[in-house]
Amino acid sequence: MDFRSQEIIELIDRCFAEDIGSGDHSSLASIAQGTVGESRLLLKQDGVLAGLELGEVILRRLDPNLEWVAMAKDGDYLLSGTQLASARGNVHALLAGERLMLNFMQRLSGVATQTYNAVEMVRGTGATILDTRKTTPGLRMLEKWAVTMGGGKNHRIGLYDMVMLKDNHNDSAGGITAAVNRTKVYLMEKGLDLGIEVETRNMDEVNEVLSVGGVQRIMLDNFSPSACVDAVKVIAGRCETEASGGINLGNLRSYAETGVDFISLGSLTHSVSSLDISFKTKVI
């Protein structure tokens, strides 16, 4: 992830415009101009770090002369009490950037930690943990990056890089066979080399996908673990298999042990507890 890309810088600037507006009047009113301070970034909860490099970019946007010393790196699993970094610079800049930096770091570290916990739960089964498109609007690339920091893999990034024929597509097209056949023609006519995944709701639909052929992956949507076992046996390696729907950390292992290739979890990004991180500043 290039945190210094134009896209990220524009995002940071929009966030600062939202937060700072006409000025950080609390700091401007109470602290003399030119005051220099040093801040310590501390982890207050065990978990996987994600967003430290982004934090540096955020603070440097307000103080290009900031002295930043990183003491950890993104993707590290760290214990509560670990110092992540120190930052020395203009106190007005440190305090104005504190909340935005922490909001990003805490959120992204929460995503990474939740993903790490899921990956650890399926370890040894051969199942790969995937994210979904259930992300915060405008923050998808950052949240999907955080998933990779926790050891997960990205599903499609958006609607453009993979075909996923879900129940609404299939029903609107007149059935799975019609939807898949039209998709094959469309991809050929457009010269697009995209994988096709089809969502199925029962074994009849699984068999229909196998009959029509040309599909990369079959999603087993809201199948029970025992139904997934049956589906995997029937599919027999002819397509990749993905379990999705109604899966959480409480039943994740039972799904991983069914033999599916992938398990997608919307909760990696839409139901996350932010990791507790603090930023303490003192004048020097």
N, C-alpha and C positions, 0 to 999 in steps of 0.2 A: 504494500500500500504506500503510495507516494503522498505523504501528508503535506507536502509543499506544492502540490499540484494546484493549478488555477481553480479547479472545482472545489477543493478543500478550503483554499484561502477565501473564496467567495462565500462559502458556508460560514466560516468563522466570522467574516465581516458582517454578514446578516445577523448572526447571533449577537455580536457586540452591539449592533444597531438596536436590536430588540432590548438588550439589557442595560446598556450605558445611556442610550438616548442622547440627551443634551449634556450629560456629564455625570460622573460619579460624585454627586454633591456631598455625600458623607465624608469621603476622603479629602476632597478639595477644600471643604470647610474646616476640617479638623487637623489636617496634617500639612506642615509647611512644604512648599514646593522644593524639589531637589532632595528630599529626604531619601536616604538609601536604607534598604533593609535586606534581611536574609530570611528565606522561608524554607521550612522543612516539610517535605511531602511524606506522610506516614500512612502505612497500611494498618488498619485497625480491625481487620477480619481476614482469616485465612482464605486464599483464593488465587485465581489466575489473573495476572496483570494484563490489561489491554488498554492502550491509550496513552502510555507514558510519553512516547515520542510526539504524539499529537499535543500533549500538554505543553511540551517545550515550544512547539510551533505557535500555540495559542498565546503564550506569554510573550514570545518574541514579536508577535504582531503589535503588541503595545510598547515593548521596550526592546528594540533591536540590539541593544548593547548588554542584554541580560547575560549574566554568568550562570550557566546551567551545568550541574554535575549529576549525571544519572548513576544510580547505584543498583539498578536492576534493569531488566529488559522485558519488553512485551512478550508474553507467552510463558513467563516464569510462574511456577506455582510457589507462592510465598506465604509465610506465616505472619499472623498479626504481630505488629510491632516493628516490622521491617521498614527501614527508611528507604524510600524509593528514589528520591532525588533532593538536591538542594538548589535553590534559585536565589541569586543576589542581583538586585537592581533597584530601580525606582519604585518606592513603596506604592505610589499611586497606581503604577502599572500592575504591580503584584496583586493589590487588593481588587482592582477592577477586573483582572483576568481570573481571579481565584474561582469564582462560582462557575463560570463557563468551563474552565479546565476540569474542575471536579465533576460537574454534570456529565461531561463526556467520559471521563475516566471511570467514574463509578458505574455508569450505565454499561459501557463496553466491557469492563471487568466483570460485571454481573453476567453478561451474555457469555463471556469466555468461561467463567466458573461453572455456570449451569451446563454448558456444553461439555466441559471436562468431567463433571459428575456423570453425565449420560454416557460418555465414551468409556469411562471406567466401569460402568455398570454392565456394558456389553462385551467387555474385554474377553478375548478367547473364543467368542462365538463366530467370528467372521462377518458379523453385521457391521455396516458403516452407518454412522449417525449423520443425517442430513438436516439442514435447515429448510425453511419454506419462504414464501413471499409475505408472510405475516410479520412485517417489519414496520418500524416507525417511518411514516412518509418523509422522504428527504434524507433519511439516514441509512438507507438500505445497504449501501456499499460498506459503510463503517461497521454496521452490525454483522453483516456477513463476514467481514474480515475478522471481527471478534470471535465468531464461531470457529474460524480456522485456528485462532490462537488457543482455543480450548481443545483442539484436536478433532473437531468435526469437519465435515466437507460441505461445500455449497451445492445445493440443488441448482436449478436454473436461476439466473440473476433476475430475469424479468420475463415478459411475454415473448421476447424476441429471440432468445437463444436456445429454445427447446420447445417442441410441441407437446402440450399436455392436454389430452382430450378428456375432460372431466364429465361428470354426469350431465351437466347442463348443455355442454357441447353435443354429446351423443344424443341426448333426447331431442335437442333442437334440430339435429341433422337427420333424424329419422332412425337412429340406432347406431350401434358401434360400427357395424360393417360399412354403412354409408359414410360415417364420419372418417373412418380410416382410409377408405378408398378415395374419397375426395381430397384428403390430406396428401396422399401419395401423389396425386395428379398435380395438386397445387405446388408442392415442393419441387417437382420435376419442372413444371412450367416456369417457376421463379428461379430455378437454379440454386436452391437452398439445400445445404447439407445439414439437416437438423434431425436429431433423434426424435422418435415418437414414443410418448408414454400414454397409456390408456388407463383411466380409472375404472375399476370394476367393483360391483356391489355384491356379487354372488358368484357361485361356480358356473352358472350358465353363461354369465358374461365373460368369465375367464376363458371358457371353451370357445366362445365366439371370437375373442381376440386371437386365440391360437389358430382358429380356422382361417381368419382373414389374412394373418401373417404380416410381415413387414414392420413389426413393432419391436422397439428396443427394450421397453420395460413395461411391466404390468403392475399397476398399483392395486393393492388389496385394501380397499377402503372400509374401515370399520369391521374388518373380519376379526373374529375371536382368534386367540392363539391356535386352538385346535383346527379352525378353518384354514388358517395360514399354513399349517402343516400339510393339510390335504391339498391345498392349492400348489404349494411348492412341489409336491410329488407329481401332480398332474402336469405342471409346466415343465418340469424335468430339464431345466437348463436351457430351454428354447428361447427364453426371454429373461432379462433381469427381473427381480421381484422386489417390490417395495411395500412395506406395511405402513399404514398411515391411519390416523383417526382414532381418537379415544385412547391414545398411548401416553403414559406418564411415567415418572420415575418409579411408581409403585408396581407397574406391570411390565416395564420395559424389558427386563431380563427374560421374561417368559416369551415375549415376542422375538427377541434376539435368538432364542434357542429353537425357533421354528425352522430355521434354515433360510430365512429371507436374506437377500443381499443388502438391502437398505432399510432403514427406519427413519421416516421424516417426522420431525417434532416442531410444531409451531411454537411450543412453549419455550424453545431456545431463545426466541426474540420477543414474543408477545407477553410472556408472564415471567418477568425477570426481577429479582431483588437486587438492587444496586449494591455493589461492594462498598463497605465503609472505608473511606480514605479522608485524611485530614490534611490541612495546609496551615501551618502555624508560622506567623511572621513576627520578627522583632527588628527594631531599629539598630543599626550598627554605626 
